[in-house]
Amino acid sequence: MAAPVLIFAVGNESRGDDALAPLLLRRLDAWLQKEGRSADFELIEDFQLQVEHAMDMAGRRLVLFIDAGMDTPEPYAFYRALAGDTSTPYSHALAPEAVLAVYPQIYREAPPPAFILCIRGEQFELGSPLSPAAASRLDSAMNFMHKLLQGTEAAAWEMRVQQQAYGDAEKHEACTAQ
């Protein structure tokens, strides 16, 4: 049986602040193990999202995509992902919204509720280290995740979205690394 909550971390550690999502996922893994809650979560790290990731979402109660973005509000944005054919210029093969759009084509049902945590990054050049500002935002994102994962129901996550100062959907389209 699949863990109820799936968390994708998308990024490349050799591209500066694009390492934010993988680094956060590793912190989450250690924290969830320490808390004895790792069985409730499946954590997947990848360089980019692909069509096949839609299959990972089967049987889940919630899905979270974590990524770094250049034009993201400070220090991060958390919002609901809606299935759609997005033409946002992501540095990854597919945007989360595009993966969600594939799900009903495979399973003939709506995808599970999905959310995006986009952490603001500044430098994404190949060979760059994580910037000091991104390291601080990583800490902020981890603190947010501690609060978010207290509840693993869509309604609780929707409340977190409402609590964010970034309620404007237009701001969320900027979760792009390049």
GUDOMAR-873202 format. One record per residue (C-alpha): residue number from 1; residue in one letter; x, y, z. Coordinates in pm, whole numbers, m for minus. Layout:
BEGIN
<site k="NUM" r="A" x="X" y="Y" z="Z"/>
...
END
This chain:
BEGIN
<site k="1" r="M" x="0" y="0" z="0"/>
<site k="2" r="A" x="125" y="347" z="m91"/>
<site k="3" r="A" x="207" y="599" z="181"/>
<site k="4" r="P" x="m80" y="849" z="210"/>
<site k="5" r="V" x="137" y="1155" z="136"/>
<site k="6" r="L" x="380" y="1181" z="m153"/>
<site k="7" r="I" x="645" y="1453" z="m159"/>
<site k="8" r="F" x="843" y="1527" z="m475"/>
<site k="9" r="A" x="1162" y="1733" z="m456"/>
<site k="10" r="V" x="1274" y="1863" z="m792"/>
<site k="11" r="G" x="1620" y="2007" z="m842"/>
<site k="12" r="N" x="1985" y="1967" z="m924"/>
<site k="13" r="E" x="2249" y="2009" z="m654"/>
<site k="14" r="S" x="2514" y="2108" z="m906"/>
<site k="15" r="R" x="2315" y="2418" z="m1005"/>
<site k="16" r="G" x="2341" y="2645" z="m701"/>
<site k="17" r="D" x="2005" y="2727" z="m544"/>
<site k="18" r="D" x="1834" y="2457" z="m751"/>
<site k="19" r="A" x="1957" y="2232" z="m468"/>
<site k="20" r="L" x="1696" y="2378" z="m231"/>
<site k="21" r="A" x="1431" y="2109" z="m285"/>
<site k="22" r="P" x="1663" y="1806" z="m257"/>
<site k="23" r="L" x="1826" y="1954" z="54"/>
<site k="24" r="L" x="1486" y="2018" z="213"/>
<site k="25" r="L" x="1372" y="1665" z="128"/>
<site k="26" r="R" x="1672" y="1516" z="308"/>
<site k="27" r="R" x="1603" y="1728" z="615"/>
<site k="28" r="L" x="1242" y="1617" z="604"/>
<site k="29" r="D" x="1345" y="1253" z="579"/>
<site k="30" r="A" x="1566" y="1279" z="887"/>
<site k="31" r="W" x="1295" y="1465" z="1080"/>
<site k="32" r="L" x="1019" y="1221" z="984"/>
<site k="33" r="Q" x="1234" y="925" z="1085"/>
<site k="34" r="K" x="1316" y="1089" z="1417"/>
<site k="35" r="E" x="944" y="1155" z="1476"/>
<site k="36" r="G" x="854" y="797" z="1380"/>
<site k="37" r="R" x="631" y="922" z="1097"/>
<site k="38" r="S" x="823" y="812" z="788"/>
<site k="39" r="A" x="571" y="537" z="702"/>
<site k="40" r="D" x="309" y="805" z="627"/>
<site k="41" r="F" x="523" y="971" z="360"/>
<site k="42" r="E" x="699" y="869" z="43"/>
<site k="43" r="L" x="976" y="1106" z="m59"/>
<site k="44" r="I" x="1094" y="1118" z="m421"/>
<site k="45" r="E" x="1387" y="1327" z="m540"/>
<site k="46" r="D" x="1447" y="1384" z="m909"/>
<site k="47" r="F" x="1618" y="1634" z="m1138"/>
<site k="48" r="Q" x="1296" y="1696" z="m1330"/>
<site k="49" r="L" x="934" y="1591" z="m1343"/>
<site k="50" r="Q" x="832" y="1346" z="m1610"/>
<site k="51" r="V" x="503" y="1197" z="m1729"/>
<site k="52" r="E" x="583" y="880" z="m1534"/>
<site k="53" r="H" x="562" y="1072" z="m1205"/>
<site k="54" r="A" x="184" y="1077" z="m1248"/>
<site k="55" r="M" x="187" y="704" z="m1169"/>
<site k="56" r="D" x="359" y="774" z="m836"/>
<site k="57" r="M" x="52" y="973" z="m731"/>
<site k="58" r="A" x="m187" y="675" z="m747"/>
<site k="59" r="G" x="m349" y="589" z="m415"/>
<site k="60" r="R" x="m232" y="905" z="m236"/>
<site k="61" r="R" x="m430" y="1135" z="m12"/>
<site k="62" r="L" x="m202" y="1435" z="m78"/>
<site k="63" r="V" x="87" y="1529" z="m304"/>
<site k="64" r="L" x="344" y="1803" z="m249"/>
<site k="65" r="F" x="587" y="1929" z="m511"/>
<site k="66" r="I" x="891" y="2118" z="m379"/>
<site k="67" r="D" x="1104" y="2326" z="m614"/>
<site k="68" r="A" x="1319" y="2638" z="m624"/>
<site k="69" r="G" x="1211" y="2945" z="m815"/>
<site k="70" r="M" x="1386" y="3258" z="m928"/>
<site k="71" r="D" x="1091" y="3498" z="m915"/>
<site k="72" r="T" x="923" y="3342" z="m612"/>
<site k="73" r="P" x="806" y="3568" z="m329"/>
<site k="74" r="E" x="1043" y="3584" z="m31"/>
<site k="75" r="P" x="1116" y="3334" z="133"/>
<site k="76" r="Y" x="879" y="3083" z="m35"/>
<site k="77" r="A" x="531" y="3041" z="m176"/>
<site k="78" r="F" x="288" y="2764" z="m85"/>
<site k="79" r="Y" x="m18" y="2713" z="m301"/>
<site k="80" r="R" x="m260" y="2462" z="m448"/>
<site k="81" r="A" x="m157" y="2304" z="m776"/>
<site k="82" r="L" x="m431" y="2264" z="m1032"/>
<site k="83" r="A" x="m413" y="2030" z="m1329"/>
<site k="84" r="G" x="m356" y="2212" z="m1651"/>
<site k="85" r="D" x="m145" y="2243" z="m1959"/>
<site k="86" r="T" x="98" y="2506" z="m1844"/>
<site k="87" r="S" x="349" y="2662" z="m2073"/>
<site k="88" r="T" x="547" y="2810" z="m1787"/>
<site k="89" r="P" x="917" y="2799" z="m1880"/>
<site k="90" r="Y" x="1025" y="2555" z="m1609"/>
<site k="91" r="S" x="1379" y="2432" z="m1604"/>
<site k="92" r="H" x="1233" y="2086" z="m1556"/>
<site k="93" r="A" x="1070" y="1872" z="m1822"/>
<site k="94" r="L" x="717" y="1918" z="m1684"/>
<site k="95" r="A" x="553" y="2156" z="m1444"/>
<site k="96" r="P" x="360" y="2000" z="m1154"/>
<site k="97" r="E" x="36" y="2116" z="m1317"/>
<site k="98" r="A" x="125" y="1920" z="m1630"/>
<site k="99" r="V" x="194" y="1604" z="m1428"/>
<site k="100" r="L" x="m145" y="1647" z="m1262"/>
<site k="101" r="A" x="m306" y="1679" z="m1606"/>
<site k="102" r="V" x="m157" y="1343" z="m1711"/>
<site k="103" r="Y" x="m302" y="1158" z="m1411"/>
<site k="104" r="P" x="m666" y="1140" z="m1534"/>
<site k="105" r="Q" x="m545" y="1025" z="m1874"/>
<site k="106" r="I" x="m391" y="720" z="m1707"/>
<site k="107" r="Y" x="m636" y="646" z="m1425"/>
<site k="108" r="R" x="m965" y="797" z="m1552"/>
<site k="109" r="E" x="m1015" y="983" z="m1226"/>
<site k="110" r="A" x="m912" y="1315" z="m1075"/>
<site k="111" r="P" x="m563" y="1335" z="m928"/>
<site k="112" r="P" x="m521" y="1362" z="m551"/>
<site k="113" r="P" x="m508" y="1712" z="m403"/>
<site k="114" r="A" x="m167" y="1859" z="m479"/>
<site k="115" r="F" x="26" y="2156" z="m352"/>
<site k="116" r="I" x="349" y="2334" z="m441"/>
<site k="117" r="L" x="615" y="2473" z="m209"/>
<site k="118" r="C" x="840" y="2697" z="m415"/>
<site k="119" r="I" x="1146" y="2833" z="m235"/>
<site k="120" r="R" x="1306" y="3149" z="m368"/>
<site k="121" r="G" x="1649" y="3101" z="m518"/>
<site k="122" r="E" x="1887" y="3349" z="m676"/>
<site k="123" r="Q" x="2170" y="3170" z="m850"/>
<site k="124" r="F" x="2119" y="2863" z="m1066"/>
<site k="125" r="E" x="2444" y="2849" z="m1263"/>
<site k="126" r="L" x="2612" y="2515" z="m1313"/>
<site k="127" r="G" x="2878" y="2464" z="m1046"/>
<site k="128" r="S" x="2749" y="2739" z="m816"/>
<site k="129" r="P" x="2714" y="2666" z="m445"/>
<site k="130" r="L" x="2396" y="2730" z="m250"/>
<site k="131" r="S" x="2371" y="3104" z="m190"/>
<site k="132" r="P" x="2368" y="3236" z="170"/>
<site k="133" r="A" x="2018" y="3381" z="113"/>
<site k="134" r="A" x="1893" y="3043" z="m13"/>
<site k="135" r="A" x="2039" y="2869" z="292"/>
<site k="136" r="S" x="1836" y="3102" z="514"/>
<site k="137" r="R" x="1523" y="3036" z="308"/>
<site k="138" r="L" x="1587" y="2663" z="341"/>
<site k="139" r="D" x="1565" y="2702" z="719"/>
<site k="140" r="S" x="1240" y="2899" z="682"/>
<site k="141" r="A" x="1097" y="2631" z="452"/>
<site k="142" r="M" x="1188" y="2357" z="701"/>
<site k="143" r="N" x="1012" y="2545" z="980"/>
<site k="144" r="F" x="707" y="2577" z="755"/>
<site k="145" r="M" x="717" y="2203" z="679"/>
<site k="146" r="H" x="715" y="2121" z="1051"/>
<site k="147" r="K" x="386" y="2311" z="1078"/>
<site k="148" r="L" x="241" y="2187" z="749"/>
<site k="149" r="L" x="299" y="1820" z="823"/>
<site k="150" r="Q" x="116" y="1840" z="1155"/>
<site k="151" r="G" x="m191" y="1773" z="944"/>
<site k="152" r="T" x="m207" y="1545" z="642"/>
<site k="153" r="E" x="m554" y="1626" z="514"/>
<site k="154" r="A" x="m623" y="1851" z="217"/>
<site k="155" r="A" x="m840" y="2085" z="428"/>
<site k="156" r="A" x="m553" y="2149" z="669"/>
<site k="157" r="W" x="m318" y="2229" z="381"/>
<site k="158" r="E" x="m579" y="2455" z="223"/>
<site k="159" r="M" x="m588" y="2649" z="551"/>
<site k="160" r="R" x="m210" y="2692" z="526"/>
<site k="161" r="V" x="m253" y="2828" z="174"/>
<site k="162" r="Q" x="m505" y="3078" z="308"/>
<site k="163" r="Q" x="m264" y="3181" z="584"/>
<site k="164" r="Q" x="11" y="3262" z="334"/>
<site k="165" r="A" x="52" y="3624" z="238"/>
<site k="166" r="Y" x="91" y="3505" z="m121"/>
<site k="167" r="G" x="m274" y="3438" z="m202"/>
<site k="168" r="D" x="m248" y="3586" z="m551"/>
<site k="169" r="A" x="m227" y="3301" z="m804"/>
<site k="170" r="E" x="m37" y="3521" z="m1050"/>
<site k="171" r="K" x="260" y="3522" z="m813"/>
<site k="172" r="H" x="271" y="3142" z="m813"/>
<site k="173" r="E" x="341" y="3104" z="m1180"/>
<site k="174" r="A" x="696" y="3215" z="m1109"/>
<site k="175" r="C" x="831" y="2889" z="m966"/>
<site k="176" r="T" x="1096" y="2871" z="m1234"/>
<site k="177" r="A" x="1465" y="2822" z="m1194"/>
<site k="178" r="Q" x="1561" y="2972" z="m1528"/>
END
